[in-house]
Amino acid sequence: MILDVFRMNDKVAIVTGASRGIGRGAAIALAEAGADVVLAARRADVLEEAAREVRARGRRALVVPTDVTVDVDLDRLLARALEEFGRLDVLVNNAGGYPPRIAIALSNEEMLASYQFNVVSALHLSRIAAPHLARTRGAIVNISSAMSHCVDTGFVAYGAAKAALNHMTRLLAHEWAPRVRVNALAVGATMTDALEAFVGAGDLLDKMTAKTPMGRLATPEDIAASVLFLASPASSWITGKILEVDGGAPASTWPYPMPGGLEDIP
């Protein structure tokens, strides 16, 4: 049965940023497909809520409060996963992000912080997990962004970091094939709690929707389905690829135009 290749029976997955939004959706999707899930994020109480959803689907859930920008936290996350489950099949590097800031006002420290959050943390966890994933012929799924290839004002720190994550995905896939597959999702506008708080249900949401050919923003479940595909044997001949999951948007859907800061220069 072709559907069998989407099953994750008794596999073990680590998902970072798993308390809300895309990470939570991915953790639940992997559990529904049969995986046990290690959930990582900074807030233990919100992680426990997501863990209950995993357990409600008959799978085991391990909560490990983690700040992905702290190396020792990442080391502890992997150690706890192996201690609890004894194996690792999937790593979803979902934690990331950075607020909009125009380049002329962006400090070096802020640029470095964006790379630490979006790229270096994913590299560290991927590197220490790789030997364990190699034993199970496992997969890494990196959550990137459409802003890695689109342009808009205010996204130098975030977009450049996600572009680096994309090419790191290709390079790691080359180094680790055929033992570990590494792919990424370039995700478009997704109605997470954070975005919903910003756009609400008014004019900004309408503008973003109008720029999206599919006529709506993504849900976390839309992205989770693609995570499951890249994590499962269904994509066993795919590595080093960036899958664009963006509702067909050919350009940025950000609804809030920002001046670049050079308009008044004589």
Residue pairs with C-beta under 8 A, 6 or more apart in sequence:
5 232
5 233
5 234
5 236
6 33
6 228
6 229
6 232
6 233
6 234
7 33
7 34
7 232
7 233
8 30
8 33
8 34
8 35
8 89
8 90
8 228
8 231
8 232
9 33
9 34
9 35
10 34
10 35
10 36
11 34
11 35
11 36
11 89
11 90
11 136
12 35
12 36
12 37
12 38
12 81
12 85
12 87
12 88
12 89
12 90
13 27
13 30
13 35
13 36
13 37
13 38
13 88
13 89
13 90
13 91
13 92
13 231
14 37
14 38
14 40
14 77
14 78
14 81
14 88
14 90
14 91
14 92
14 125
14 129
15 23
15 26
15 27
15 30
15 37
15 38
15 39
15 40
15 92
15 94
16 23
16 40
16 41
16 66
16 68
16 77
16 92
16 93
16 94
16 95
16 121
16 125
17 23
17 40
17 41
17 68
17 94
17 95
17 96
17 143
18 24
18 26
18 27
18 37
18 39
18 40
18 41
18 47
18 50
18 94
19 39
19 41
19 42
19 43
19 46
19 47
19 49
19 50
20 41
20 46
20 50
20 192
20 193
20 194
21 190
21 192
21 193
21 194
21 220
22 94
22 143
22 187
22 190
22 192
22 220
22 223
22 224
22 227
23 39
23 41
23 50
23 92
23 94
23 95
23 143
24 50
24 53
24 220
25 219
25 220
25 221
25 223
25 224
25 227
26 92
26 94
26 141
26 220
26 223
26 224
26 227
26 228
27 37
27 39
27 50
27 53
27 54
27 61
28 50
28 53
28 54
28 57
28 224
29 221
29 224
29 225
29 227
29 228
30 37
30 90
30 92
30 227
30 228
30 231
31 37
31 53
31 54
31 57
31 58
31 59
31 61
32 57
33 228
33 232
34 59
35 59
35 89
35 90
36 59
36 60
36 61
36 62
36 85
37 51
37 54
37 59
37 60
37 61
37 62
38 61
38 62
38 64
38 77
38 80
38 81
38 84
38 85
39 47
39 50
39 51
39 54
39 61
39 62
39 63
39 64
40 47
40 64
40 65
40 66
40 68
40 77
40 95
41 47
41 65
41 66
41 95
42 65
42 66
42 67
43 65
44 63
44 65
47 63
47 65
48 63
50 61
51 61
51 62
51 63
52 61
54 60
54 61
55 61
60 84
60 85
62 80
62 81
62 84
62 85
64 76
64 77
64 80
64 81
66 73
66 74
66 76
66 77
67 73
68 74
68 95
68 117
68 121
68 122
68 125
69 116
69 117
69 120
69 121
71 124
74 121
74 124
74 125
74 128
75 128
77 125
78 88
78 125
78 128
78 129
78 132
81 88
82 88
82 132
87 132
87 135
87 136
88 129
88 132
88 133
88 136
88 138
89 133
89 136
89 138
89 139
90 133
90 138
90 139
90 140
90 141
90 231
91 125
91 126
91 129
91 133
91 138
91 139
91 140
91 141
92 140
92 141
92 143
92 227
92 231
93 121
93 122
93 125
93 126
93 140
93 141
93 142
93 143
94 143
95 117
95 121
96 117
96 118
96 121
96 122
96 143
96 161
96 162
96 165
97 117
97 118
97 158
98 110
98 113
98 114
98 117
98 118
98 157
98 158
98 161
99 158
100 154
100 155
100 158
100 254
100 256
100 258
101 110
101 154
101 156
101 157
102 153
102 154
102 156
102 258
102 259
102 260
102 261
103 156
103 260
103 261
104 260
104 261
104 262
105 261
106 156
106 157
110 157
111 156
111 157
111 160
113 157
114 157
114 158
114 160
114 161
115 161
115 164
117 161
118 158
118 161
118 162
118 164
118 165
119 161
119 164
119 165
119 168
122 142
122 165
122 168
123 168
126 140
126 172
126 182
129 140
130 176
130 180
132 138
133 139
133 140
133 179
133 180
134 176
134 179
134 180
137 178
137 179
137 180
138 180
138 181
139 180
139 181
139 182
139 183
139 230
139 231
139 232
139 235
140 169
140 172
140 180
140 181
140 182
140 183
141 183
141 184
141 185
141 227
141 230
141 231
142 165
142 166
142 168
142 169
142 182
142 183
142 184
142 185
143 184
143 185
143 187
143 223
143 227
144 162
144 165
144 166
144 169
144 184
144 185
144 186
144 187
144 242
145 158
145 159
145 162
145 186
145 187
146 186
146 187
146 188
146 189
146 244
146 246
146 249
146 252
146 253
147 155
147 158
147 159
147 162
147 252
148 159
148 162
148 163
148 165
148 166
148 186
148 242
149 163
149 166
149 186
150 159
150 249
150 251
150 252
151 159
151 251
151 252
152 159
152 252
152 254
153 257
153 258
153 259
153 260
154 254
154 258
155 252
155 254
162 186
165 184
166 184
166 186
166 242
169 182
169 183
169 184
169 240
169 242
170 240
170 241
170 242
172 180
172 182
173 181
173 182
173 183
173 239
173 240
173 241
174 240
176 182
177 239
177 240
178 239
181 230
181 235
181 236
181 238
181 239
182 239
182 240
183 230
183 235
183 238
183 239
183 240
183 241
183 242
183 243
184 241
184 242
184 243
185 223
185 226
185 227
185 230
185 242
185 243
185 244
185 245
186 242
186 243
186 244
186 245
186 246
187 218
187 223
187 245
187 246
188 212
188 217
188 218
188 244
188 245
188 246
188 247
188 249
188 253
189 195
189 208
189 212
189 217
189 218
189 246
189 247
189 249
189 253
189 254
190 217
190 218
190 219
190 220
190 222
190 223
191 217
191 218
191 219
191 220
192 220
195 217
198 204
199 205
199 208
199 255
203 255
204 255
204 256
205 217
205 255
207 255
208 217
208 253
208 254
208 255
209 215
209 216
209 217
211 249
211 251
211 252
211 253
211 255
212 246
212 247
212 248
212 249
212 253
213 247
213 248
213 249
213 250
214 247
214 248
215 247
216 247
217 247
218 245
218 246
218 247
222 245
223 245
226 243
226 245
229 235
230 238
230 243
